Amino acid sequence: MRYSLFYRIRAKTWAATEMVNILVSSKKIDRGIVAEIESQLVSERRLANLRLHFVEVSPQKDYDFAEFFYHVKQGILKYHSGVGDVIHSVIMKNNGITDILTFDEKDDFRQIPDLTVLHPKDIKLP
């Protein structure tokens, strides 16, 4: 089960790293502000007043590192999406999650079947 613990930490770290990369590189937000956001996200599992829940790579206890990367490889070959997007989609599928809110302007997620892709600009709040 050593892999399982490593895996959970890596999945959470991957999501935070993806967010930091997008905020700094694409959205041009100051690195200091992004560091504060990332710290709050990882330490408190919050973004402002929004409470976040990180899912495990799979709720299935015997799902291992090799099986996960086999599924990632299959996704990359089948959907021709980016590695990060396929990693997210495999974790989502394993946990029965079908909706993703993303700032990603590319259509990588849209190439993966059974996902509902939402962009913040498409969401209307009351």
URNORZI-V499337 format. One line per field, one symbol per residue. ss: DSSP state (@ for helix, = for strand, . for the rest). phi: phi as a letter, one per 40 degrees, with the letter a starting at -180 (. if undefined). psi: psi as a letter, one per 30 degrees, with the letter a starting at -180 (. if undefined). A space follows every 10 residues. Layout:
# URNORZI-V499337
ss = ???
phi = ???
psi = ???
This chain:
# URNORZI-V499337
ss = .@@@@@@@@@ @@@@@@@@@@ @@@@@@.... @@@@@@@@@@ @@@@.==..= =......... ....@@@@@@ @@@@@@@@@. ..@@@@@@@@ @@@@....== =.......@@ @....===.@ @@....
phi = .dcdcdcccc cccdcccdcd dccccccfcd dccccccccc cccbfbbfcc cbbcccdacc cccbdccdcc ccdcccccbf ccddccddcc ccdcbgcbbb baccccbdcc cccgbbbbbd cccbcc
psi = geeeeeeeee eeeeeeeeee eeeeeefhkk eeeeeeeeee eeefhkjcgj klkkllekfj egjleeeefe eeeeeeeefh lleeeeeeee eeefggkfkk kkfjflgeef fjlgkjkkke ffkkk.
